[in-house]
């Protein structure tokens, strides 16, 4: 059993510490703690080549992550002789750096450089909030520790088992008379076994005489009549053939339909009751948002650091580290092979060319910017966007006087971080709840007797998940007690209306179960092959008459180069003038993101303009399938750079709660990491 574990920086900051016994917890806060003794008597004195340190009955082992300046320490009672501590220490180091690389990079950078906007977002009052940053590490460490303890227990059990003695093979008997065994020595139990074997053999031989009639002394075949009688009595009767269904000219009755319904989920109450397990499968409690003091339901922020600590991703990382460590492959034994080391030294060869205190020129920065561009492209940033960002970084650095290798590295990374932050920072408000409430407050009975609902139109190419993520937005609005109407304006794709019908049914059941959504949700549909602009106009009019708060308009997917379909979409925008036009795109696309957004935005502005009103473009974006790209989040940068509009939501799962808000600091960290 361990007594104490800690992860600290060489500068003295403790990132994480945990005691496993009351005595160790009390001792860890004093100057006589094992970790403090290790620092004073071993690390400061430079005795780091030793692999073990013993003091006051404790055995202490440690390892370094030099690229991050971190020290990993484990202390335990010396009398225990724990054999798995070294493997656990290496696995803990690799797993910690693997899960928290973006945060650690920002932390290390803040110790040696000026504080950037990305690092400011991760601090509270100028101090690093390690408790929040590593909130999920305790559970991950517990799983890792249990794996090593179970492995050690299995090894102890295998060593304690008695070794089976080898069975000597008897030598074959010879022909000599002296070696012939005597039957007088046959044991009684052997005789019984022989008798049983004889009876079993007789039974098998008797079974082979099927169809033979035994008489006194010999067997004769049974007669043909007896065989037929035996077959007629032994053979089971065949079931009757299936009666063919007869179809008439009249419509089937309710009884006929009930007989034809072979679905497995039929309920005796006609389907009115719903299984609670089914409702639970529609939401993920771990990804559910939280309510503020004002009672508003806010969706969770997408945290690229802590997102890897939940569910199967954490288990997969633990399995990977444990298996490689248990196989004898020490993790991160060489700093040059680690992810963090390659991140910090990605441009080392380029930076090292610029030394001395002199103004930077374009020629000096050219190789650095080329490496920076390749790095951004690996993060899924579009080529032309990466070009423009690197060009802007170069222009901001030309003529600056920096001294030495460290100064150049700091200035380039800081300039890149600032450039990405400026692009991603929204210039308009992204608070849709405030916009909906303001729209409701604009209602003036003296001007109109009907309140106009807040309308959002979802547009995009085929197959990106517009209908699915529209339903997630609807769930979020229902949790805030808004009454929502969904307009089925995708009149082209087969099953589009039925898909929304299923979503509305599920959302209504969830709203009834949780007691949210004062008026619930309804679907406005007019079938297929109709004019989408007309259906949207009718839906908005219906929402006015029935006092709906929000109208969500679903549209058909279309390619950005299809001019007739883009004109039809622009007509819907021009006729109904929605409050928000949200482009739904995938996080998987790279260069295609800029092409889709540019042409959608341009087509809407050109084709939706009227004599008295300019055309409308895209107001915001919803990026789907975010859980498939890990830290390759370049699509977010490309989309924001092209339109200058913010990313309102991020879709990252299959349930109604899998909707996130994207924070600029997290995207910056992911783009700067390796």
N, C-alpha and C positions, 0 to 999 in steps of 0.2 A: 504494500500500500504506500502510495506517495504521501509526502508531508506538505510539499510546497512546490509550485511552478510559477515561473515569471518570465515575461518578455519585456525587455527594457532596451533603451537606446544607450549608446556609449557615452552620450552627453549627460546621462543621469535621469532622463525621463522614463518612468515606468508606464509602458503601454498597456500591460495586462498582468495581473497577479492573482493567484488563487491558492488558498490553504485548505488542506483536506482534513485536518484535525484541529480541535480547539487549542491544543498546546502550540501547534505551529502557527495558528492564526494570531495568538497572543504574542508569540515571539517575533513574528514578521514585522511588527510595528516598532521594534526596539533596535538599538544599535548592535545588539548581539545576535541578530538574525543570521541564518546561514548564508543568505545572499550578500549581506553587508560584509561578513567575514571573508567571503570569496573575493569580493571587490578589493578589500583592503590588503589581503595577504597573498593573493594570487594574481589578479588581473592588473592591479596598479604596479606591482613589482615585476610584471612581465613574465611570470611563470605560467604562460598560456600553453606551453607545449605539453604540459601534463594533462592527462585525460581524466583525472580524478582528484578530488580535494576532500579531506576528512577533517571535521572539527566538531567537538562537543557531541560525539555520538552520531553525527550526521555524515552521510556520504553525499557529495554534491558533484553533479556532472553538468557540463555546459558545452555549448557550441556557438559559433559566430555566424552571422550573415554579413560579411564585410561590405558587400555592395550596398546594404541598407544601413550599416552601422548598428545592427541589432545583436543582442545577447540573449540566448535561450538557456534557462537554468532549470534543473530539476533537483530537488533535495528529498532524501528519504532516510529512514533509519538504517544505519550501517549494518546492524545485525540481520537485516532481512535478506540481503544478497539477491536483489532483484536483477534478473538476467536480461530483461527486456528494455531497460532504461535507455541504453544507447540507441537502439532502434527507434524507440518512442521519441527520443529527442530529435533525431534526424527527420522522422516523419512529421513531427510537430512543426519543425522549421519550414519544411517544404510546403506543407498544407497551409500554414499561416500566410506565407508570402504569396502562394498561388491564389488564395481567396481575397487578399486585401492589397494586391499590387497597386491599383490606382490610388488608393488612399495613402499607402506608404510612400509612393512617389511624390505625391503632393506634400506630405509631411517632411520628407527629406529635403525637398526643394525649398520649403519654407525656412529651414534651418540655415541655409546657405545663400538664399537670394531674397529679393524683396517679395513681399506678400502679394500674390496675384488675386484676381477676382475669384478664381476657382478655389484657392485655398481659404479665402475669407469666408466662402459659403460653408466650409466644413468646420468652422470654429465658432465658439460661443464667447462673445466678449473678448475676442483676441486670444482665447485659450483653446487648445485642442480638446474636443469632446471625445475622448477615447472610449468612454462607456457606451456612447451611442454608436460609434464607428464599429466597435467589435461586439455588438450586442448578441450576435448569434454564435460567437466563438465558444462559449461555455458548452453548449449542447454538442457542437462538433467535436470538441476536445474529449467530452465524455464518451462519445461513440468510438473515437480513435483509441482511447485508453482501454475501453472494454475489449476491443479487438485484441490488443496485445496481452491483456490479462488472461483472456480465454485461451489464447495460443500458448501462453506459458503454463496454464493449468493442464492443457492437453499434453504438453510435453512431459510434465511431472507424472501424469497418470501412465503414460507410455513407458517411462523409466521404471515405475514401481511394479509393473506387471512381471510375474515370474517368466523366465525364459523356458520355453518348451524344450524338453530333451529330444534329441534326435532318435528316431525309431530305426533300429537296426533291421535291415532286410535279412530274413532267414535264408540260409544257404540251401540250395536245391538238394533234395535227398539223393543219395547214391544207391546203387544196386546191391550194396552189401547187405547181408541179412541182419547184421547188428544194428544197422541204421533204420530198419523198417519199424515204424511206430507200432506199438502194441495196442490192440483194441480194448485191452483191459483198462487202459488209462483214460478212456473217453469219459468226460464229465457228464453228469446227469442233465445239466442245462444244455449241453451240446446235443444230447440225444433228443431232448424236447424240440430244439430248433430244427433238427433234421426231420423230425416227424411233421412239424408244421410245414416245412418246405415240400415234403412229399404230398401232403394234402392239397397244398396250393397248386402243385403240378397236376394232380389229378383233376382239380377243378378246371384248369385251363384246357386240359385234354378233353374234358367233358363238353366244354363250350364249343370245341371244334366239331363236335358231332351233331351240329344243328341240322335238323331235317332227317336225322337217323332215328329209328325206333329200336330201342334196346330190348332184346329177348333173352331168354336164358342161355347164356354162354356165348352169344354172338349178336351182332347188330345188323339190321336190314333196313334198307331205305323205306321211308314212310310212303304210303300210297299217294297217288295224285289227288284223290278226293280229300284225304286228310290234310295235305298241304294247302289246298284251296280253302278248306274250312279254317285252317290256322291263319291264313292270310286275311280272310274276311273278318276274323275276330280280333286280330292283333293290329291291323292297319287302321289308324284313325280316319274318321270320315272327313272328306273334303268339305270346306266351307262353300256355301252357295256363291255363285258368281255375283258381281256387283250389278245392281239394277241401274240401268241407264236412266239419267234424268231426262224428263220430258219438258220441253219448253213450249209454252203456248203463246198466243198472240197478245194476251193481256199482260199488264204490268204485274210484277211479283208483289205479293202481299207482305205484311210485316212478318208473318210466320215464315214465309219463304226466305226472306232476307236473314232471319235469325238462324235458319238451318244452314244458310250459305256462309255465315260468318264463322270462320275457323281461326280467328285471331286468338292469341294466347292470353291477352290481357283483358278479356271480357269480364265485366263486373256485374254482380246481381242487381246493383242499383242503377244500371244504365250508364255507368261511367262518371257519375257525379262525384264520387269520392276519389281522392287521389292519395296514392301511397306517399308517406312522408319521406321515404328513402328517395323517391323520384324528385321531390322538391329539393332535397339536400344536394342532389347531384347537379342541380342547376346553378348553385353558388358555391364558391370556395371561401370558407370562413377565414382562412389564413390571408386571403387577399382582399377581404372586405374592408371598406374604408371605416372612418371614425366620425363621430359627431362632435361638432364644436360646442362651445358654451351657448351659442345662439340656437342650437338644435339643427344646424345644417349638416347634411351628410357630405363629407369630402372624401373623394377617392384617394387612394394611396399614391405617394410619390414613387416613381421608379428609381430604385437605388441599385446601381450597377455593382456596388460592392456587396451589399447584404443579400442581393438577389440570389447569389450562388450558395448561400448558406441554408436554403430551404429545400426540403423535400428530396427528390431523387438526385438533384445536382450535387448536394452536399454528400449524400451517400456514395455517389459515383466517385467524387474526389477522394473521399476517405478510402474507398476500396482500392483506388489506383495507387495512392501513397502507401497504404499498408502492404499491398501485394509486392510492390517493388522493394520496399524496405525489408520485408520478411524474406525476400528472395536474395538478400545480401547486396542489393544495389543501393548504396548509401545515397540519399537524396541531397542534392546541392552541395556535394563535397567540394566541387570546384566552382568558384563564383562565376567564372566565364561561361558556364553552361546554364546558368539560371536564367529564368525569364526576366527577373528584375535587373540582373546584371546587363543582359543584352539591351534592356530598355534604357538604362542609364548611359550605356556606352554605345548606343546606336550610331551616334555621329562623332565618336571619339577620334577616329582617323581623320575626319574632315576638320574638326575643331583644332586638332593638334598642328595643322598647317599655319594657323594664325596665332602668332605669339608676339609678345611685346606690346607696348603702348603706342598704337598708331590708329589713325582713322580707318574705318572699314570701307572698302571699295566694292564695286559690283563684282570685280574679278575675284576678290577674296570670298565673297558670299555665294558665288555661283555654284561651287560643288556642294556647299552646305544646303542650299535651297533645293538642289536636285535630289539630295538624299531625303530632305523633308517632304518633297512631293511624292517620292516613292512610298514613304511611310504612310502618308495620307491615302494614297491609292490602295494600299493594303487594307486600310480601314474602310474600304468601300466608298470613298469619296470620288465623285466623278472627276474625270481627267481635267476638263476645262476649269472646274471649280478649284481643284488643287492648284492648278497653274496660277489662277488669279489670287488665291490666298497667299501662296508663296511669294508672288510678285509684290503684294502689299507688304509682307513682312520684310522683304529685301529693301524696299524703299524706305521703310521706317528705320532701318539700321544703317543705311549708307551714310558715311560721314561721322558716325559715332566713334568716340575714342574709348577703347576698352583695353584693359591690361591683362595679359596672360590668358592661359587656356580656360581657366574657370570663368573669367569675365565674359568671354565670347559665348561659352556654353550657356551661361545664365541669361545673357541678353537675348540670344536666339530663342531659347525655350520660352522666356517671358513674353517676347514679341508674338510668338505663335499662339500662346495661350490667350493673350489679349485680343488677337485678331479673331480667333474662333469665338471668344466670348462676345465680342461686338456683333458678330454675325448672328449668333443664336439668341441674343437678348431681344425680346419682342418690343416693338415700338408702340403697340396698342395693347389694350387690356385683354387678358385671356380669361377673365372671370365671367363665365356664361351665366352663372346663377344671378350675379348682379345685373347682367343685361336683361334677363327675363323679369326680374323684379322691377327694374326701371320701366320696362315696356308695360307692365301691369299698372304702374303708378301714373303712366301718361294718360290713362283713361279719364275722359272728361264727359260726364253725362250730358252737359249742356251742348256739346258738339255732336256726340253720337251716342245712341242708346245701346250699342254693342261694343264690347271690348275686343280689340284686335289681338290675336295670339302672336307669340314669338315664333317665327318660322325658321327652320334650318333645312337646307337642301344638301344631300350627300351625293357627290359626283365622283367619277373615277373610271378607270379601265375595267375590263372584265376580270372577274375572279379574285379581286383583292380583298373581299370581305365587307362590302358596304352594308348589306342587310344585317349581317351578324353583329357588326360593331354599332350599327344604328340601334339595335336592340339593347346593347350594353349602355349606350347613352340614355336610352329610355329608362332602363332600370335605375340609373343614377338620378334621373329627374323624378321618378316615382318615389325614391327614397327621400326626396326633398319635398314631397307632398304636392307636386305639380300634376295637373291633369293633362294627359298627353294623347294626341291623336296621330296615328301613323298613316300616311297617305301612300298607297301602293301604286306608284307611278311607273314601275317597271312592267310595262304591258307587253314586253317582247319575249323575255326569257321564260321558258316553260317551268312552272313550279315556283315562280317568284312570289306570286300572291299567296300560294299555299304555305310557303316558308314563313312569310310575315304573319300569316294566320296562326301558325304554331307558336311563334314568338309571342304574339299577343296573348294567346291562351296561357302560356307559361308565366308571363309577366303578371297577368291578372291573378293567377293562383298564388304567386309569391307575394303580391301586394296584399291579398286577403290574409295570407298567413302571418305576415309581419305587421299588418295594420297600417301600412304606409300607402300613399297615393290616395288623396281624398276622393278623387273621382275615377281613379284607375286609368286604364288605357283602352283605346278602341282602335279598330282598323277601318279605314275608309278605302273601299275597293270598288272598281267598276269593271273587273275582268280584264281580258287581253284584247290587243289590237286597237285600243282607243288612243286618243290624243292625250299624252302625258300632261301637257300644259293645262288642258281643260280639266283633267281630274284633280290636279293640284289646286286649281282655282275653286273648284267645287268643295274640296276638302277644307280649304281655308274658310270658305263661307259657312260650311257646316260647323267648323270649330267656333266661329263667331256666334252662331245661333245657340250653341250648346255650352258656351263658356269654357272652352278648353284653354289651357295656359300656353301650351307649346304644340306646334305641328312639326313633325319630322317627315320630310319628303324623301322617299326612296326612289332613285332613278335607275335606269338600265345602264349596264356597263357598255362602254364604247371605246374604240381606239381613237387616239388623238388625231390620226390622219384622216378619219372618216368625216368629210365635210358635211354631208347631209345630216348625219346624226349629231354632229356638233351644233349645227343650226337649230335642230329640234330642241337640244338642251338649252341653247341660248334663248329660244322662244319661251321655254318654261320660266327662265330667269326673268326675262323682260316682262312677261305677263303678270307674274306673281310677286316680283321684287322681294325675295326672301331676306330676312335679317342677316343670316349667315350662309355663305356658300362654302362648304367644307369638302376639300379634296381628300379622298381616301386612297392612300398609296401603300405599297409594301416596303418593308425595311430591307428586303432582299435585293432590290434593284440598285444598280450603280449609275452608269451613264444614262440609263433609260429614264431615271427619275427626272433629270433636267429636261429631257425631251418631252415627257408626259406633261409636266407642270407648265413648261413654257407654252406649249401649244394649247393646252386647256385654258390657261389664263388669257392668252391672246385671242383665241376663238370666242370665248365668252364676252370679252370686251368689245370685239368687232361686231359680232352678230346680235348682241343684246342691246346695243345703243339705239335709242329712238330720237325723234326730233327734239324733244324737250329734256332728255335725260341721257347722260353718258352711260356707256356700257359698264357692266359689273364684272369684276374679276373674282378670283379666289380670295376668301377672307381668312382661311386657316386650314390646317391640315390635321388629319388623323392617320397615323402610321400604324399599320397592322403587322402581325407576325413578328413582333419585336423579339419574342422569346427564341427565335431561330438564328439570331445573328451574333449572340454573345457580345463581344466588345467591338464588333465591326459595325459601328453606328454611323458610318459616313453618309448614309442616305439622309439622315436628319440634317446634316450640315448642307448637303447639296440642295435639298428641298427648300430650306430656309434662305439660302443664298440666292436662289433663282427668283423667288417671289417676294422676299422680304417680309413674309407673313409667318406668324408663330405656329408651332405644333401644339394643338390644343389637347390632344389625347394620344395615348399609345396603347394599342391592343396587344396583349401578351398571354393569351390563353383561350380556353374553350368555354368558360362559364361567364355568367352575366357580371360577375365581380372582377373579371380580368381586364380592367381598364385602369390606366395609370396616367399620372401627370409627369411630364418630363422636366427635370431640372437642368439648367444650363451647366452648372458645375459638374454634374455627373457625366454629361456628354463630353465636356472638355477633358476630364480625367481619362475617359475611355479612349479618346482620340490620341492623347499623348502617351498612353501606355503602349507596350509592345504587343 
